[in-house]
Amino acid sequence: MKIIKDKATKIVIFIGSSLTLDSHAKGDGWESKRITPVNSVLEDVSENVPNDYASGLYIYDNGWILSAAGISADSTAQTQTFSKQKQVKTVEITEAAMSAIRENIVHNTFTFTAKQEDQDLLVAVLSAGSVPAGMYWRDSSGTAQTMSYADLQGLSSAIVTRGLGIDTTLQAKLAEIEAATDESELDAITFD
């Protein structure tokens, strides 16, 4: 069995025996151009698919784990062991951190998108070492904003600085989850 999952969150998007992920995701009689190797990964899995599988409800990371959405949809979640609840909280907090990393960012009074593909493109542009005169970067509204190489470095630095803060918060939250001794302590942990 093959799966296509999100690279960052590991949430399983598609399951099937004929899946491919070349320039975009394809299966028997369908394709999705939004799902690409930039944001997703194709894997072969040997474990049985959960009986209640639905796209977005499970994460696959060397085994099947309910995602935060899956826990909400799973009426039996309250019967899980505390260890399983910690695992679920870890996924929830990690998903929130990954979402925060991809939120729009304000730099030099303009708001720019910072999705994974935006960050990848920025890295590719900066790796050239310079940009031509008249270079621009589109803000979140799609408007071209003139950007020098130094401006693009500043945008990249802002994204990296924010990412470091998010990762620092994530590590602190994961430590809180590990230290939690009961459900009320666990429930009180949120990603702020």
HELIX and SHEET records of a PDB file:
HELIX    1   1 ALA A   68  ALA A   73  1                                   6    
HELIX    2   2 ALA A   77  THR A   79  5                                   3    
HELIX    3   3 PHE A   82  ILE A  101  1                                  20    
HELIX    4   4 GLN A  116  SER A  127  1                                  12    
HELIX    5   5 TYR A  149  ALA A  179  1                                  31    
HELIX    6   6 GLU A  183  ASP A  187  1                                   5    
SHEET    1   A 3 VAL A  12  GLY A  16  0                                        
SHEET    2   A 3 LYS A   2  ASP A   6 -1                                        
SHEET    3   A 3 SER A  40  ASP A  44 -1                                        
SHEET    1   B 3 THR A  20  LEU A  21  0                                        
SHEET    2   B 3 ALA A  25  GLY A  27 -1                                        
SHEET    3   B 3 TRP A  30  SER A  32 -1                                        
SHEET    1   C 2 TYR A  58  TYR A  60  0                                        
SHEET    2   C 2 TRP A  64  LEU A  66 -1                                        
SHEET    1   D 2 ILE A 105  HIS A 107  0                                        
SHEET    2   D 2 PHE A 110  PHE A 112 -1                                        
SHEET    1   E 2 TYR A 136  ARG A 138  0                                        
SHEET    2   E 2 ALA A 144  THR A 146 -1                                        
END                                                                             
